[in-house]
Amino acid sequence: MNFSFDRLQLDEDLLNNLQTLGYQSMTPIQKSSLPPVLKGADVIAQAKTGSGKTAAFGLGLLQKLEVKRYRVQSLVLCPTRELADQVARELRRLARARHNVKILTLCGGMPFGPQVGSLEHGAHIVAGTPGRIEEHLRKRTLKTGEINTLVLDEADRMLDMGFQDSLDAIVSCLPRERQTLLFSATYPEQIQALAKRVTINPVMVKVESTHDAKSIRQHFYNFGQSKHRMTALRLLLLKLRPTSALVFCNTKRESDEVADELRSHGLEALALHGDLEQRERDQVLVRFANRSVSVLVATDVAARGLDIESLDAVINYHMARDPEVHVHRIGRTGRAGSKGLACTLFSEKEHYKVERLENYLDQSIEPEKLPPFSLLEKPAYKPPMATLQIDGGRKQKVRPGDLLGALTGENGIAGKQVGKINVFDQCAYVAVSRDAARHALRKLRDGKIKGRSFRARRIS
């Protein structure tokens, strides 16, 4: 059935803009949550990244926004700077047809002074991370008296990252008469407790994932004693040879140890967890997304919000502590109609977790035999791409087209040998076919980009 946006009580300019942006019909989360949001009700919505939730709350914020009142009227809290930037970008797109709508991002890791200046110039909507928002409130640089809507985006992740106290401090500074919209991928007890504290008579909305369980093949392997866990993981990787596999561990330390161990056996693996600096995180994600690293070993917190296209496999190195988190993990494979593969390892001592999962999924789990040990004697497989890093980025006016031109110009490599190009403020990353990497690096080192020479090196 077609659920068109014009069924909603939205202003004409917002509806027209949605058409120009190519919004045809509402996603399930928009269809369920927008009507109560527009009526001014508090809403608790369980929905994943990529479900269209930003438009679900964004249209509500813009509908009630008074542009002539140059005061902060809506506050959107996000767990990371990347998500806050993403939300702000999407809100600006949705607000295109309205003149002078000012949307600010206030995040840690950025200079404080310029943010104060931007606030003094006035803003309508602020998107930011809890730590930095709390700091602005403490220093009284962010005025909250006219905030009528609070959005908690990826609330479960904010709690996972330890922002509970900051959230409580922020909420205590906001007017009691306000609308609160809470979006969360999972709904554990912690989130239920938070929801109780910050919302009044909320409308509950739950949207099932956009793919069904039938599109994901699940396999379970009992490897016996705990000391054989790593061997079991290596056997699976050597048998499956996935171009991109996401391996879940339960702690940061374990994710580092697993990635190190896999690398020592010749596999291209990197760890992703909350202790990484922003630049390190960017580089890890770039290398995994551009297929120059085959295995990403991550914690649940670090992997939240990851949107990697066509993930070949998810492997639970450790079983999730919560069956709902297990379903969330495996839901990262088998998207967009493709077949997904999820493998779960468990030891003799973890049978109780398997039983709990059986009850939750309402299906019996039959453990399978691991691939033969003879696979361990074979050499590790290599990903198809390599990554080159260039010490020049947006600040040096380097664009993707410049890098493509430098690589494929006279005596260069073929265009089809160039993969994803990512340009950041001070550096850029280019994926090239592994067999063309040496030639490509020489071309970048010997040639010029924008008439300038830049340092370049291969990082995988």
C-alpha positions in Angstrom: 0.0 0.0 0.0 1.2 3.5 -0.8 1.6 5.7 2.2 2.1 9.2 0.8 3.4 12.1 2.8 0.4 14.3 1.6 -1.8 12.3 4.0 -0.1 14.2 6.8 -0.9 17.6 8.2 2.3 19.1 6.8 2.8 22.6 5.5 2.8 23.0 1.7 6.4 24.1 1.5 7.6 21.0 3.4 5.5 18.7 1.2 6.7 20.3 -2.0 10.3 20.0 -0.8 9.8 16.3 0.0 8.7 15.8 -3.6 11.8 17.5 -5.0 14.0 15.4 -2.7 12.5 12.2 -4.2 10.6 11.1 -1.1 7.8 9.0 -2.6 6.1 7.3 0.3 6.7 6.9 4.0 8.9 4.2 5.4 7.4 2.0 8.2 8.9 4.1 11.0 7.7 7.4 9.4 4.2 6.0 8.8 4.0 4.8 12.5 5.6 7.7 14.3 4.9 10.9 12.2 1.2 11.2 13.0 1.8 11.2 16.9 4.9 13.4 16.5 2.9 16.0 14.5 0.1 15.9 17.2 2.7 16.8 19.8 2.8 13.5 21.7 5.9 12.1 23.3 7.0 9.1 21.2 9.3 6.1 21.9 10.3 4.5 18.6 12.4 1.4 18.2 14.1 1.6 14.8 17.4 1.0 13.3 19.8 3.3 11.4 18.8 3.6 7.8 15.0 3.2 8.6 14.2 6.9 7.8 14.0 8.0 11.4 15.7 11.4 10.9 12.9 12.5 8.6 10.4 11.0 11.1 11.5 13.4 13.8 12.9 16.1 11.5 9.6 16.9 9.8 8.0 17.2 13.3 10.6 19.7 14.4 10.3 21.8 11.2 6.5 21.7 11.2 6.3 23.4 14.6 9.3 25.7 14.1 8.8 29.4 14.3 11.5 30.8 12.0 10.9 34.4 13.1 11.7 33.5 16.7 15.4 33.4 16.6 15.8 31.1 19.7 16.8 27.4 20.0 13.5 25.6 19.9 14.7 22.0 19.3 17.6 20.0 20.7 18.7 16.7 19.1 21.2 14.6 21.1 23.3 12.0 19.2 26.0 9.6 20.5 28.7 10.6 18.0 29.9 13.6 16.0 29.4 11.6 12.8 25.7 11.0 13.6 25.2 14.6 14.7 26.7 15.9 11.4 24.5 13.4 9.5 21.4 14.5 11.3 22.1 18.2 10.7 22.8 17.6 7.0 19.4 15.8 6.6 17.5 18.5 8.6 19.0 21.1 6.3 17.8 19.2 3.3 14.3 18.9 4.7 14.3 22.6 5.6 15.5 23.7 2.1 12.2 25.4 1.2 12.2 27.5 4.4 14.4 30.6 4.4 16.7 31.4 7.3 16.4 28.1 9.2 19.6 27.9 11.3 20.8 24.4 12.3 23.9 24.2 14.5 26.0 21.2 15.5 27.7 21.3 18.9 30.1 18.3 19.3 33.2 17.5 21.3 36.5 17.3 19.5 35.8 20.7 18.0 36.9 24.2 19.3 34.5 25.6 21.9 35.0 29.3 21.1 33.5 29.3 17.6 30.5 27.3 18.8 29.8 30.1 21.4 30.0 32.7 18.6 27.5 30.7 16.4 25.1 30.4 19.4 25.3 34.2 19.9 24.3 34.7 16.3 21.2 32.6 17.0 20.0 29.2 16.0 16.7 27.3 15.7 17.8 23.7 16.0 20.9 22.3 17.8 22.2 18.8 17.1 25.0 17.6 19.3 26.7 15.1 21.6 25.8 14.9 25.2 29.2 15.8 26.6 29.5 19.0 24.7 25.9 20.0 25.1 26.3 19.6 28.9 29.4 21.8 28.8 27.5 24.6 27.0 24.7 24.3 29.6 27.2 24.4 32.4 28.8 27.6 31.0 25.4 29.0 30.2 26.2 29.6 26.5 23.2 27.5 25.4 19.9 29.0 26.4 17.1 26.4 26.9 14.1 28.5 28.0 12.4 28.2 24.6 13.2 24.6 23.7 9.9 22.8 23.1 11.3 19.5 21.6 14.0 17.1 22.8 15.1 14.3 20.5 17.3 11.4 21.8 18.7 9.7 18.7 20.2 6.2 19.1 19.5 6.5 22.9 20.7 2.9 23.6 24.1 3.7 22.1 24.4 6.9 24.2 23.8 4.8 27.4 26.3 2.2 26.1 28.9 4.9 25.8 28.4 6.1 29.4 26.3 9.3 28.8 23.7 8.5 31.4 24.7 11.3 33.8 25.1 13.8 31.0 21.6 13.0 29.7 20.1 13.4 33.1 21.9 16.7 33.6 20.7 18.0 30.2 17.1 17.0 30.8 17.1 18.8 34.2 17.9 22.0 32.4 15.0 21.8 29.9 11.5 23.1 30.3 9.1 20.5 31.7 6.5 21.5 29.1 8.1 20.0 26.0 7.7 17.1 23.6 10.3 14.3 23.9 11.0 11.9 21.0 13.2 8.9 21.9 14.7 6.7 19.1 16.5 3.5 19.9 17.6 0.4 18.0 17.0 -1.9 21.0 14.8 -1.5 24.1 16.6 -3.0 27.1 15.7 -2.2 30.7 18.1 0.8 30.8 16.3 2.5 28.0 12.9 1.7 29.6 14.1 3.4 32.8 15.4 6.4 30.8 12.1 6.7 28.8 10.1 6.6 32.1 12.1 9.6 33.4 12.0 11.8 30.3 8.6 11.1 28.6 5.0 11.6 29.6 2.3 9.2 28.3 4.5 8.2 25.3 3.2 6.6 22.2 5.2 3.4 21.6 6.2 2.6 18.1 8.1 -0.6 17.0 9.2 -1.3 13.5 10.4 -4.7 12.5 13.6 -4.8 10.5 13.3 -4.2 6.8 14.6 -7.6 6.0 13.2 -10.8 7.3 15.0 -13.6 9.0 14.5 -15.8 6.0 17.1 -13.7 4.1 19.8 -14.6 6.7 21.2 -18.1 6.9 22.2 -18.8 10.5 24.9 -21.3 11.5 25.9 -22.3 15.0 29.2 -24.0 16.0 30.1 -25.6 19.3 33.9 -25.5 19.4 34.2 -27.2 22.8 36.7 -25.6 25.2 37.3 -21.8 25.3 41.0 -22.2 24.2 39.7 -23.4 20.7 37.7 -20.2 20.0 40.3 -18.5 17.9 41.0 -21.7 15.9 37.2 -22.0 15.2 37.1 -18.3 13.9 40.1 -18.9 11.6 38.6 -22.0 10.2 35.3 -20.2 9.4 37.1 -17.3 7.7 39.4 -19.6 5.7 36.4 -21.6 4.6 34.1 -18.7 3.8 36.8 -16.3 2.5 34.4 -13.3 2.9 35.4 -10.0 1.3 33.8 -8.2 4.2 33.1 -9.9 7.6 32.0 -8.2 10.8 33.2 -10.2 13.8 31.6 -9.3 17.2 33.4 -9.4 20.5 32.0 -8.3 23.9 34.9 -6.1 25.0 37.3 -3.5 23.6 40.3 -5.6 24.8 39.1 -8.7 23.1 38.4 -7.0 19.8 42.0 -5.7 19.8 43.4 -9.1 20.7 41.3 -10.9 18.1 42.3 -8.5 15.3 46.0 -8.8 16.3 45.8 -12.6 16.3 44.2 -12.7 12.9 46.8 -10.4 11.5 49.6 -12.6 12.9 48.1 -15.4 10.8 48.1 -13.3 7.6 44.5 -12.1 7.5 43.7 -8.5 6.9 41.8 -7.5 10.1 41.3 -4.3 12.1 39.6 -3.6 15.4 36.9 -1.0 15.9 36.0 0.2 19.4 35.4 3.3 21.5 39.0 4.0 22.4 40.0 4.9 18.9 40.7 8.6 18.0 38.3 10.0 15.4 41.0 9.9 12.7 41.8 6.3 13.5 38.1 5.4 13.4 37.7 7.1 10.0 40.6 5.2 8.6 39.4 1.8 9.9 35.9 2.4 8.5 37.3 3.6 5.1 39.6 0.6 4.7 36.8 -1.9 5.6 34.1 -0.2 3.4 36.5 0.0 0.4 37.3 -3.7 0.7 41.0 -3.4 1.4 40.4 -5.0 4.9 38.4 -8.2 5.0 37.6 -8.5 8.7 36.4 -5.8 11.1 36.4 -6.9 14.7 34.1 -4.7 16.7 32.2 -4.3 19.9 28.4 -3.7 19.8 28.8 -0.1 20.9 31.4 0.8 18.2 29.5 -1.0 15.4 26.2 0.8 16.1 25.3 3.2 13.3 27.7 1.4 10.8 26.1 1.2 7.4 28.3 -1.0 5.3 26.8 -2.1 2.0 26.6 -5.8 1.1 28.3 -7.3 4.2 29.1 -10.9 3.3 29.0 -12.3 6.8 28.5 -11.6 10.5 30.4 -13.8 12.9 29.6 -13.8 16.6 33.0 -14.6 18.2 31.3 -14.2 21.5 27.5 -14.7 21.8 25.6 -11.5 22.6 24.6 -11.1 26.2 21.1 -10.3 25.1 19.0 -12.2 22.5 17.7 -8.9 21.1 21.3 -7.7 20.5 22.0 -11.0 18.7 19.1 -10.2 16.3 20.4 -6.7 15.9 23.9 -7.9 15.1 23.0 -10.5 12.4 20.6 -7.9 10.8 23.6 -6.2 9.4 23.9 -8.9 6.7 21.3 -9.9 4.1 20.1 -6.3 3.4 18.5 -5.0 0.3 17.2 -8.3 -0.8 20.6 -10.1 -0.8 21.2 -13.3 1.1 23.0 -12.9 4.4 25.2 -15.2 6.4 25.5 -15.2 10.2 27.8 -17.6 12.1 27.8 -17.9 15.9 30.5 -19.6 18.0 29.8 -21.0 21.5 31.7 -23.1 24.0 30.5 -26.0 26.2 29.9 -23.5 29.0 27.6 -21.2 26.9 24.8 -23.7 26.3 22.5 -21.6 28.5 22.9 -18.7 26.1 21.9 -20.9 23.2 18.8 -22.1 25.0 17.8 -18.5 25.8 18.2 -17.6 22.2 16.1 -20.6 21.1 13.3 -19.4 23.4 13.6 -15.9 22.0 13.7 -16.9 18.3 11.1 -19.7 19.0 13.2 -22.2 16.9 15.6 -25.0 17.7 19.3 -24.5 17.1 21.3 -27.4 15.7 25.0 -27.0 16.1 27.1 -27.8 13.0 30.6 -29.3 12.5 33.4 -26.8 12.0 35.3 -26.9 8.7 38.3 -29.3 8.6 41.5 -28.4 10.4 43.5 -29.0 7.2 42.4 -25.5 6.1 44.8 -24.0 8.7 47.7 -25.2 6.5 46.5 -23.1 3.6 47.8 -19.5 3.1 45.5 -16.7 4.2 43.4 -15.1 1.5 43.8 -11.4 0.5 41.1 -8.8 0.0 40.7 -7.5 -3.5 41.7 -3.9 -2.9 44.6 -1.9 -1.3 44.3 1.6 0.2 46.6 4.6 -0.6 46.7 7.6 1.8 47.4 11.1 0.4 48.4 13.8 2.8 46.1 16.4 1.3 42.3 16.9 1.6 39.5 19.3 1.5 41.5 22.1 3.2 44.0 21.8 0.3 41.1 21.9 -2.2 41.7 18.2 -3.2 38.6 16.6 -4.7 37.8 13.0 -5.7 37.9 13.9 -9.4 41.5 15.3 -8.9 42.7 12.0 -7.5 40.9 9.9 -10.1 42.6 12.1 -12.8 46.0 11.7 -11.3 45.7 8.0 -11.1 44.2 7.3 -14.6 46.1 10.0 -16.6 48.9 9.3 -19.0 50.5 5.9 -18.3 48.2 5.5 -15.3 46.0 2.7 -14.1 42.6 1.8 -15.6 39.5 3.6 -14.3 38.0 0.2 -13.3 41.0 -0.5 -11.0 40.0 2.5 -8.8 37.6 1.8 -6.0 36.2 4.1 -3.4 37.7 7.6 -2.8 37.2 9.3 0.6 38.4 12.9 1.1 38.7 14.3 4.6 39.8 17.7 5.8 43.6 17.0 5.8 43.9 13.7 4.0 42.4 11.4 1.4 42.1 7.6 0.9 41.9 5.9 -2.5 41.1 2.2 -2.9 42.9 0.6 -5.9 43.0 -3.0 -7.2 45.7 -4.9 -5.2 47.6 -5.8 -8.3 47.7 -2.2 -9.4 48.7 -0.7 -6.1 52.5 -0.3 -6.8 51.9 1.4 -10.1 49.2 3.7 -8.6 51.4 4.7 -5.7 54.3 5.6 -8.1 51.8 7.6 -10.2 50.7 9.7 -7.2 54.2 10.2 -5.8 55.7 11.2 -9.2 52.8 13.2 -10.4 51.0 16.3 -9.2 47.5 16.9 -7.9 46.1 20.4 -8.4 49.6 21.4 -9.6 51.1 20.4 -6.2 53.1 17.4 -5.0 51.6 15.5 -2.0 53.0 12.7 0.1 51.4 9.4 -0.6 51.8 5.9 1.0 50.2 2.5 1.0 48.5 1.6 4.2 47.0 -1.8 3.4 
